[in-house]
Each structure stands twice: as structure tokens, then as C-alpha cells.
Amino acid sequence: MISQKITSNRKTDIGEIIPHIVQTACAYKSAITFEVEDKRVNAKSIMGVMALASQSAAKINVCADGIDEEEALKAQTVILRTDIV
């Protein structure tokens, strides 16, 4: 299991990219979770990611656990840090 705390540099609302976040997470076999404060959600769950996005936190801890965890973590990091979708 690996994790990375990310500070979002996005200029647009994270709500606009929720489908892309979930689709990207589903492309990997690893379990991917997002943690903000005391809340933890499955990145492959659109409802979970929507609930997390409503908290409007700048810092998100992304965790990945599985055979492709490094690639999964990197992909989510790129999405959350940039405005490129």
C-alpha cells in the first residue's frame, strides 16, 4: 500500500472532473481510496467521490493498494493536481 498527500492546484471545481476520476480509478486493479480529514471513500464510487468533493478541501490523501498501485496513484495525482483532463 502506498499513499500520497496531494494539495490540489486546480483552478476549476473538482466536481467537474468526478466522472474522469472514477473512470481512471476503475481502469486499475488496485483499491484506490481518497481521505479528507476523517472521511475515507472508494475512488471507484461516483457517489463516494461526490460526497468528498462537497467538502471542498485543498488537501487529499490518495491511497492505492494492489498490483498496479504505483501507476494508479500517479494517474490520480495528475488528475487532482492539474486542470488537464
Buried (B, 14 or more C-beta within 10 A) or exposed (E): EEBBEBEBEBEEEBEEBBEEBBEBBEEBEBBBBBBBEEEEBBBBBBEBBBEBBEEEBEEBBBBBBBEEBEBBBEBBBEBBEEEEE
